[in-house]
Amino acid sequence: MYINFWYPVLLSKELKDAPIRVRMLGQNFVAFRDSKGKANTLSDICPHRGGALSGGIIKENCIQCPYHGWRFDGEGHCHRIPSLGKDAKIPVRARVDAYPTEERYGIVFAFLGDLEEQERPPIMPVNELDDEQNWRGNWLTYEADMNFERSIENGLDAAHNEFVHPTHGHEGKEDDYKVNQLDFVENMFGQKQWGFGFWHAFNSPASTKEGPQIKEESDQRMAGSGIVGPNQMWTYIVFNENSEFRQYMFECPVEQNHVRIFLINMRKMMLDANMDKAIADRCMVIAKQDIVILEQLDPVLTPATNSKELLVPADEPCIKYRKLLKGWKKKGWKIDSNEVNKHLGKKAFVIPSPDRNQQKGWVLDTVPLSSS
């Protein structure tokens, strides 16, 4: 799990009047709307005596700790300590880590890290939402007991469709099956340093019942997939110029072995709202086919070295993804989960926030990080 990237917290429609506890990167956070309706994300630990802020209420544009009534605004500043009296001076260390929070595409995103704004990676764009005449979207969220890196690699794996998704492939029945050439795109969305993509032609049954096809006499389609950062992935499936699926997955690692996924499925066909449920149901069938496989992978985590898996040319996207992860680890952005677990129940950690670059003397320590 990595700091310094944008993570989906919850759907915008889920964040109403009451604060909500959200587990991300092995830590607890609280999401809440202040009295102006702005979404905020803070560490869920009160620096006073460890109270869970998510159990509190919203008061005067702040979240009020349920234990002793301390109030913190969306920037993490403390505005009231009742036991000190109404006009008491608030200690400088009475601070909670606050994380930049944005709402896009019906999702609340939080930047979990301490990079300054100009250095932060992007949130993957979903430009089709601006073209309601030609595109319609479905929003799905689901969780699974699998490592998020394994999940992303699965989306970058052009070889698994033939065997995991019967509606995509020939169920492994074709003797001359192979993965065709992968054509890499290094600058998708103009963000070369944060990811890559690739396109390839693949064969699947020419379908009249399941969906559109490129040509009546052909079973070949074009597909593309790629990443932005460690946890955002896009997948395009092109049937013809008028029929296409574009999927955008924003993954949030809850723990090392558990992930929560936010999927926006855009379609350039069957635009009637009455088709929403059928499309969503189909997406979940496909997702569950992947989950069955991914929840049984051994080891759960991606091996530390590629030599511990027998990789082939079709795995090149996974290899490129792993190289990027190693680069972010060298920057010191990878959480040392083993070290965190050693202190479980005895010491609280938080994800570092940008304000830690400006102020010293915080009460709680930041999560241990690994760079080697």
TIBABA-737678 format. One record per residue: residue in three letters; x, y, z of N, C-alpha, C, O, CB in turn. Coordinates in steps of 0.2 Angstrom, whole numbers, plus 5000, padded with zeros to 4 digits. Atoms other than C-alpha are relative to their C-alpha. Glycine has a CB too. Example, Ala and Ser with C-alpha at 12.3 -4.5 7.8 and 13.67 -1.06 7.14 Angstrom:
Ala500449945000506249785039500450065000500950055003499550005006 Ser499649944999506849955036499650055003499950115004500250024993 
end
This chain:
Met500449945000500050005000500450065000501050065003499550005006 Tyr499649945002500650174995499750075002499150085001500250014993 Ile500349934998500450355002500250044993500550024989500450035006 Asn499949955006500450504990499649994994499950004988500750014999 Phe500450015006499050454979499350025002499150025008500149934997 Trp500749994999497250494977499649935001499749894997499650044994 Tyr500450064999496050364984499250015001499150065004500249965007 Pro500749994999494150344983499849985007500049935010499649964995 Val500250014993493350365000499349975000499249925004500050075004 Leu500750035001491450334996499750044995499950094992499750015007 Leu500449975004490150384985499750075003499650075008499449964997 Ser500349934998489550574986499449995003499250025008500050054994 Lys500750014997487750514989500049975007499549985010499649964995 Glu500050044994488350415004500250055006500050035012500549945000 Leu499849964995489050565013499550055001499450104997500750034998 Lys500649964999487550655021500250055006500750085006499449965001 Asp500049964994487350735038500549985005500850025009499350025003 Ala499650034995488350615049500749984998500749964992499649945003 Pro499450035002490150575049500049934999499649895002500550025006 Ile499950085002490750405042500749985001501150014999499749994993 Arg499350035000492250305047500149964994499749924992500049955007 Val499850045006493150235032500749985001501250015004500050054994 Arg499350034999494650115033500350004993500149984988499949935002 Met499650005006495950145020500850005002501050025007499950074996 Leu499250014999497850095019500149985007500649995010500350074999 Gly499950034994497650005035499950045006500150035012500749975000 Gln500149954995497150155045499350035000498950024995500550064999 Asn500749985000495450235050500050084999500450125001499749995007 Phe500149935002494850405043499350015002498949975002500250014993 Val500749984999493250505046499950054994500350094993499950035007 Ala500349955005492350585031499450035003499050005006499949964993 Phe500649974998491050715034499950064996500450094993500150025008 Arg500149945003490250865027499950055005499550045010499350004995 Asp500149954995490351025036499450044999499050024994500650055000 Ser500649975000488951145038499950044993499350064991499950055005 Lys500149975006489251225021500049944994499949964988500650044998 Gly500150065004489151045013500649984996500649934992499550034994 Lys499350025003491051035009500249935003500149925009500550055001 Ala499750064998491750855010500750015003501150045000499949954994 Asn499449994996493150835022500349935002499849885003500050045006 Thr499750074998494350685026500550025005501050055004500349964994 Leu499549994994495350685043500249935002499849885001499750045006 Ser499850064996496250555053499449995005499250045008500750005003 Asp500550014995494950475064500249995007499849975012499649934998 Ile499750004993496050485080500050075003500450115000500649965000 Cys500049944996495750625092500750005004500849955007499450015005 Pro499350004997497550675098499950015008500550005011500450064998 His500049994993496850705116500049935003500549925007499350035002 Arg499950074997496450525122499849944995499549894997499550005006 Gly500150065005496150425106499349994998499249944995500349945002 Gly500750015002494350455103499949994993500350024989499550065003 Ala500250015008493550405086499650064998499050065000499749934999 Leu500449945002492950565078499449984997498950024997500550054996 Ser500550035004491850465067499449995004498849995002500249944996 Gly500650014996490750435082499750065003499250065007500249965006 Gly500249944998490450615085499450034996499150004992500550055000 Ile500549965003489250755078500350064996500950084998499450015004 Ile499849945004489450905066499750065004499150065005499850004993 Lys500249944997489451065076500450064998501050064998500149995008 Glu499749945002489751245070500649994995501250014996500350045006 Asn499550015006490651185054500649955002501149954999500350074998 Cys499450044998491751065064499749935002499149925003500350035007 Ile500250074998491650875069500250005008500850025009500449954996 Gln499950004993491550855088500149935002499749895001499450035004 Cys499850064997492450715097499449985005499250025009500750005003 Pro500550024995491150605106500349995007499949985012499749944997 Tyr499750024993492350575121500050065004499850065010500749974999 His499949944996492750755127499850064997499950124999500750015003 Gly500349945003491950875115500550044996500350104994499650035004 Trp499549965004493550935106499750014993499449964990500749975000 Arg500349995007493051015089500550014995501050064997499550065000 Phe499549995005494051005073499750024994499249994992500449944999 Asp500249995006493751085057500249964994500749924995500150084998 Gly499750045006494051015039500750014999501049974995499650024994 Glu499250005001495851075040500349975005501049975005500150084999 Gly499750034994496150985056500250045006500550025011500649974998 His499949964994496251135067499549995005498949985004500050084997 Cys500450014995495551125084499750075002500150125003500349975006 His500349934999494251265088499750005007499650055010499450014995 Arg500349994994493651215105500249945005500249885002499250005000 Ile499850054995494251115121499650025006499850065010500849995001 Pro500549984994492751125133500350005007500150045011499449955000 Ser499750004993493751075148500450065002500550075008500449935001 Leu499649944999494851225146499650065001499850125003500550014995 Gly500549945000493351345146499950034993500350024988500350055005 Lys500249985006492551445133500550044996500650044990499450055001 Asp499549955003493951575129500749985001501250025000499950075003 Ala499350024999495451465132500450004994500149994988500049935003 Lys499650015005496951465121500149934998500249895002500750045001 Ile499950075002497051315110500749984999501150024995499649994994 Pro499350025001498751225111500149984992499749964989500249935004 Val499850015007499651215094500049934998499849914992500750034999 Arg499950075002499851025095499349975000499249914998500449975005 Ala500750035000497951005096499850004992499450044990499550055004 Arg500150015007497950955077499849934998500049885001500650034997 Val500150075003497250815067500250004993500150064989499249985001 Asp499850005007497950765050499450014996498949974996500449944999 Ala500549985005496850835036500249984993500850004992499650075001 Tyr499850025006496850765019499650044994499050054994500049934999 Pro500449975006496450865002499549954998499649894997500550024995 Thr500650045002494750804997499650044994499550104995499549995006 Glu500449985005493850824981499549954998499549894999500550014993 Glu500550045002492250764974500050014992499950064989499350035002 Arg500150015008492250704955499749944999499749895002500750004997 Tyr500450055003491150594945499649965005499549905005500549954998 Gly500450034995490050564960500449965006500149925009499549954997 Ile499650044995491450494971500450065004500650115001500549964997 Val499649954996492350584986500749965000500849915001499750005007 Phe499350025000494250564984500450045005500350105006500350014992 Ala499649964995495550604997500749984998500949934996499949975007 Phe499350005001497450634994500349985006500450025011500350064997 Leu499750024994498250525007500850005000501149954997499849925001 Gly499250005001500050585008500150085002499750125003500249984994 Asp499849934998501050745011500350044995500650094996500549995006 Leu499749965006501550804994499650064999499050075001499949964993 Glu500349935001501250984990499649994994499749954989500550065000 Glu500550015006499851014977500350004993500149954989499550065000 Gln499750005007500951044962500449944999500549924993500550064999 Glu499650065001501850884965499549935000499849884998500549995005 Arg500550054999500250774967499949964993499850004988499450025003 Pro500350035006499750644954499350014998499050045003500149925000 Pro500749985001498150664945499549955002499649895003499950014992 Ile500550055000496450584947499849994993499750034989499350035004 Met500250025007496050484932499450034997498950035000500049924999 Pro500649975003494850584920499549954998499749904995500250054995 Val500650045003493150514915499750054996499150074997499549975006 Asn500249945004492850634901499349984997499050034995500550014994 Glu500750025003491350534894499450035004498950035001500049934999 Leu500649974996490250604908499850074998499350094999500250005007 Asp500149935003490350774899499649994993499450044991500650044999 Asp500350015006489550694884499449955001499449894999500549974994 Glu500650044999487750634889499749984994499349934994499650045005 Gln500450025006487150624871500349934998499949904995500150064995 Asn499750065003488350484867500249955005500349895003500650024996 Trp499850044995488750404883499650005006499350055008500850025002 Arg500350014993487950334899500449965004500749915002499249974998 Gly499650034995488650274915499749965005499149985007500550055003 Asn500250034994488450154929500550005005501150005003499849924998 Trp499550004994489250164946499949945004499349925006499950065004 Leu500050064996489650004955500650005006501150035004500149944996 Thr499550014995490549974972500049935002499449905003500050065005 Tyr500050064997491149814979500649995003501150025002499949944994 Glu499450024997492449734990500249935000499749884998499950025008 Ala499850075001493449574990500649995004501050045006500249984992 Asp499450024996494749485000500649994996500849934994499949945005 Met499450015005496249514988500450065001500250125003499749994993 Asn499549945000497749624987499950054994499750024988500749985000 Phe500249955006497449784976500549994994500350004989500050075003 Glu499550015006499049754966499849944996499949954990500750005003 Arg500250065004498449584961499450024996499349994990499949945005 Ser500649985004496849664956500150044994499950034988499550035005 Ile499849965006497649794945500349964995500249974989500550065003 Glu499750045005498749664937499549964996499649954990500549965004 Asn500550045003497249564933499750044994499650014989499549975005 Gly500349955005496549714923500550014995500350034989499850065003 Leu499449995005498249724914500149944996500649934992500650035003 Asp499850065002498249544910499549984994498949964994499949945005 Ala500450015006497649514892499949924999499549904995500450024994 Ala500050075001497849324893499449965004499349915003500749975002 His500550044995496549284907499350004997498949954999500050035007 Asn500750005002494949324898499849944996499249924997499950064994 Glu500150075004495049164887499749955005499349915003500649984996 Phe500250054995494849064903499650025006499249985009500749975003 Val500449974995494049174916499350024999498950015002500450055004 His500649975002492749254907499749974993499949994988500150084998 Pro500350035006491649144895499750044995499750034989499549955003 Thr500349965005490749284888500550044996500350084991499550055004 His499549975004492349364882500449964996500649984990500550035005 Gly499550055004493349214876499649944998499049934998500649995004 His500250065003493149044869500049945005500049885004500349984994 Glu500050054995493248954886500649954999500549905001499449975001 Gly499450045000494948894882500049944995500349894995500249975006 Lys500150065004494348784868500350014993500449964989499250004998 Glu499649995007495348864853500749975001501150005005499950074999 Asp499450025000496848764849500650054998501150045000500149944996 Asp499649955003497648904840500050075004500250125002499950024993 Tyr500049944996497349034854500750035002501249995003499649985007 Lys499449964998498749164858499850075002499350094999500649994995 Val500149934998498849334865500450044994501050034993500350025007 Asn499749965006499149454850500550065002500550075008499450034996 Gln499649954999500349594849499750065005499250085004500350034994 Leu500249954996500249724863500450064998501050074998500249985008 Asp499849935002500449904857500050055006499450075008499650034994 Phe500049964994500950014872499950074998500250104993500749995004 Val500149935000500450194875500350035006500050015012499250014999 Glu499649984994501650284886499750065003499950085009500750014999 Asn500249944998500750444888499250015000498950074998500350064995 Met500849994999498850414891499850055004500150055010499749935002 Phe500249944996497950564898500550055001500550095005499749975006 Gly499549954999499550664896500449995007500750045009499850064999 Gln499750014994500250584912500549945000500449895003499549995006 Lys499550055001501750484907500349975006500449915007500550024995 Gln499650024994502650484924499649955004499849925009500250065003 Trp500450044996501150404932499749944998499349905001499450055003 Gly500350065002500650264921500149984993500650024990499350005001 Phe500050025007500450184904499449964998499049955002500749954999 Gly500650045003499250084893500249964994500849974992499450054998 Phe499950045006499149964879499449984996498849985000500449935002 Trp500550035004498049904865500249944997500749924996499850064994 His499850075004497849734857499349984997498850005000500349955005 Ala500650035003496649644846499949935003500449895004500149994992 Phe500250064997495749494853499449974997499050004995499950005008 Asn500650045002494549354848499649985005499849965010500349944996 Ser500550024996492949324856499449984996499450004990499850055005 Pro500650025004491349234850499650064997499450105001499649965004 Ala500449955004490449344837499349995003499049945002500049994992 Ser500650004996488949384848499450034997499550094995500150025007 Thr500649975002487149414843499650015006499150065006499649964994 Lys500449994994486449394860500350045005500050085009499849935003 Glu499749974994487749454872500150084998500250125003500749975001 Gly499949935001488049624863500350014993500249964989500650025005 Pro499849985007488749714847500649964998501049945002500150075000 Gln499450035003490049644836500350054995500050094992499949934997 Ile499749965004491349724825499749994993499550044989500849995000 Lys500350025006490749634809499749945001499849905005500650004994 Glu500450065000489549504806500449934999500349885002499450004995 Glu499650065002490849384799500650005004501049955004500250004993 Ser499349994996492249434812499849995007499350015010500350064998 Asp500050014993492549384830500550045003500750035009499949935002 Gln499549974997493949504833499850075002499450114998500650014994 Arg500149934997493849664844500650035002501150005002499549995006 Met499449964998495049794850499850025008499350035009500150064996 Ala500149984992495349824869500650035002501250024999499949935004 Gly499549964997496449934879500050005007499450005010500150074997 Ser500050004992496949944897500650045002501150044999500049935003 Gly499449974997498150044908499950035006499350025009500250064995 Ile500149974993498450134924500250075001500550104996500549965005 Val499849934998498650304932500149995008499749985012499550054999 Gly499850014993499650284949499949925001499749884996499550045004 Pro500150074998499550114958499349975000499349915001500449995007 Asn500650034999497750104960499450024996498850014997499850025007 Gln500549985005496750184945500249964994500749964991500050085000 Met499950045006496450084930499450014995498950024997500049925001 Trp500549995005495550104913500049944996500549914994500150074996 Thr500050055005494949974901499450024995498950044997499849935004 Tyr500449995006494150004884499949944996500449904995500350064996 Ile500250065004493249874874499650034994499150054995499649945003 Val500349975006492849934856499749944996500149904993500550044996 Phe500350055004491549834846500050034993500150004988499349995002 Asn500049975006491349964832500050085002500050095008499549984995 Glu500049934998491350154831499450035004499550085007500150044993 Asn500649984997489650164838499849965006499449985010499450004996 Ser500150044995489750034851500749985004501249965001499749934998 Glu499450004997491050034865499850005008499450045010500550064998 Phe500050004993491250004884500750045002501250024999500049935003 Arg499449974997492450114894499950005007499550035010500150084998 Gln500150014993492750064912500650045003501250035001500049935001 Tyr499549974996493650164925500049975007499449985010499950085000 Met500050034994494150074941500550045005501050065003500249935000 Phe499649974994494750174957500049955006499549945009499650075001 Glu500050054995495350054969500350035007500750075007500449944998 Cys499849974993495550084988500249945004499849905006499550045004 Pro499850064995496649954998499850025007500050075010500849995000 Val500349994993495749935015500649975004500850015009499449965001 Glu499450034997497149815021500449974994500249984988499749955005 Gln499650035005498449725012499749944996499849934990500749975003 Asn500450055004497249585008499350015000498949964999500149935005 His500749985001495649675006500050074996500350114998499650015007 Val500049945004495149804993499350024999498849984999500349994993 Arg500649975001493649914990500150034993500550074992499750055005 Ile499949985007493349954971499450044998498850024999500149944996 Phe500549965003492350094963500150004993500650024990500150085003 Leu500050015007491950064945499550044997498950044999499849924998 Ile500449965004491250184933500049974993500549974990500250085000 Asn500050035007490650094917499650044996499050054996499649935001 Met500449965005490250204903499949964993500349924991500550064998 Arg500250045006489350134887499850054995499550104996499549955002 Lys500249965006489150204870499549964996499649954990500750024996 Met500550045003487650104866499549985005499649995011500349934997 Met500550024995486050044874499950065006500050055012500149945004 Leu500049944996485850224881499450015005499450055009500150064996 Asp500750004996484050194888500249995007500549945009499549954997 Ala499950014993484050214907499849935002500049905007499750055004 Asn500350064998483050054908500549944999500449895002499449984995 Met499550055000484649964903500550005005501049965006500450014993 Asp499549994995485650024918500149935004500649915005499850055004 Lys499950064996485249874929500349944996500749904999499349985003 Ala499750065003485549744916500850014998501149964999499649994993 Ile499349995001487249824912500449995006500949965007500150074997 Ala499750014994487649834930500149935002500649915005499650045006 Asp500050074998487149654933500649964996500949924999499449974999 Arg499550035004488249604919500850015002501249975003500050024992 Cys499449984997489749704926500249965006500849945007500050075001 Met499950044993489549614943500249934998500649905002499450015004 Val499850075001489549444935500749994998501049955000499549974994 Ile499350005003491149484926500550015006501049975007500150054995 Ala499549994994491949554942500049945005500649935007499750065004 Lys500050064996491449404952500449944997500749905001499349975002 Gln499650065004492249284939500850025002501149975004499950004993 Asp499449984998493849384943500249995007500749965009500250074998 Ile499950014993493649384962500149935002500549915006499450035003 Val499950074999493449194962500749985000501049945004499649964996 Ile499350015001495249184955500450035005500950005008500150014993 Leu499549964996496049324964500049995007500550005011499850074999 Glu500050024993495449274981500449945002500549925008499350005003 Gln499750064998496349114980500750004997501149944998499649944996 Leu499349995002498049174973500549985006500350005012500150074997 Asp499550014995499549114983500750014997500949984992499949925002 Pro500249964994500449214989499550054998499350074993500650035002 Val500549955001499149344992500350064997500050104993499750025007 Leu499649945002500449484989500449984994500649924992500450035005 Thr499550015006501449504973500749995002500950025007500050074996 Pro499350024997503149424975500450054999500450104995500249944995 Ala499549945000504549534979500550004994500750064992500549995006 Thr499650005007505549474963499649974995499249924997500749975002 Asn500450045006504849424946500349934999499949894996500150044994 Ser499850075001505949274947499649955004499749895002500750005002 Lys500450054996504749194959499349994997498949954999499850035007 Glu500550025004503449184945500349994993500750034991499450065000 Leu499750015006503749114928499650044995499050024992499949924998 Leu500349955004503249264917500249994993500749974991500250075002 Val500050015008502949264898499950074997499750125001499549954998 Pro500149945003502849404885499350035002499250105002500049994993 Ala500749974998500949424889500050045006499550085008499549954999 Asp500049974994501449484906500350065000500450095006500349955005 Glu499749945000502349634900499750065004500050105007500250024993 Pro500349954997501049754906500150005008500250055011499350004999 Cys499950024993501149674924500750025002500950055007499949935002 Ile499349984999503049694923500150075000500550105005500549974995 Lys499949935001502949874918499750035007499950085009499750034994 Tyr500349984994501749904933500449995006500550045010499349975001 Arg499550014994502949824945500650055000500850075006500249935000 Lys499449955000504349934939499850075003500250105006500250014993 Leu500349944997503250084943500050005007500150055011499450024997 Leu500150014993502850024960500750005004500750035009499749935002 Lys499450004997504649994964500350075000500750095005500549964996 Gly499849935000505050174959499750045005500050085008499850034993 Trp500349964994503750244971500249975007500250015011499249994999 Lys499750034994504450124984500650045002500850065008500149935000 Lys499449974999506150204982499950075002500450105005500450004993 Lys500249934997505350374985499850005007499850055010499550034995 Gly500250004993504850315002499350005001499150035006500450055004 Trp500749995000503050304998499649935002499049935003499750024994 Lys500450064999502650125002500049995008500549995012500449944997 Ile500150014993501950085019500349935002500249884999499250005002 Asp499750064997502849955030499549975004499549985010500750025004 Ser500650034996501349855035500249955005499949955010499649964995 Asn499850054995502349725044500250045006500150015012500649964997 Glu499949964995503049865055499450035004499450035010500550054998 Val500649984997501349935058499749955004499549965010499550024994 Asn500450064996500649765063500449985007500149965011500049944996 Lys499650024994502049745076499750045006499850025012500750024999 His500249954995501249895086499250005000498950045004500250074998 Leu500750005000499449845083499750005007499949955011499749944996 Gly500349994993498349895098500450035005500250055011499949935002 Lys499649974995499849975107500250074998500450115002500649955001 Lys499849935002500250125096499650024994499549984989500750004998 Ala500449985006499250225084500450044995500950084997499450055002 Phe499749975006499850285067499550044996498950034996500549954996 Val500449975005499250405054500450014994501050014994499850075003 Ile499749995006499550435036500250085000499850125002499549994994 Pro499849924999500550605035499650044995499550024989500850004998 Ser500449955004499650755028500450054998501050065001499450025004 Pro499549945002500350905019500250055005500750085005499650044994 Asp499849954994500251015035500649985004500950025007499450005004 Arg499450024997501650915042500650034997501150035001500049925000 Asn499549965003502751005030500150075003500750105003500050004993 Gln500049934997502351165039500150005007500350055010499450044998 Gln500049994993502151125057500349935003500249885001499350005003 Lys499750054996503151015069499749985006499250025008500850015001 Gly500350024994502750925085499349975001498949995005500050075004 Trp500750035000501250825081500049955005500549925007499949974993 Val500150054995500550705094500149934997500549895001499350015003 Leu500050065003500350555083500649994995500750044991499449984997 Asp499550015005501750475073499749974993499149954993500549945003 Thr500350035006501550435055500249934998500749905002500350054994 Val499950075001501550265048500749994997501050034994499549974994 Pro499350025003503250175045500049994993499549964990500349945004 Leu500050015007503750185027500749964998501149965002500050074997 Ser499450045002504950075017500250024993499850044989499849924999 Ser499749985006506150125003500549954997500749964992500350065001 Ser499650055002507149965001499749934999500149894997500650005005 
end
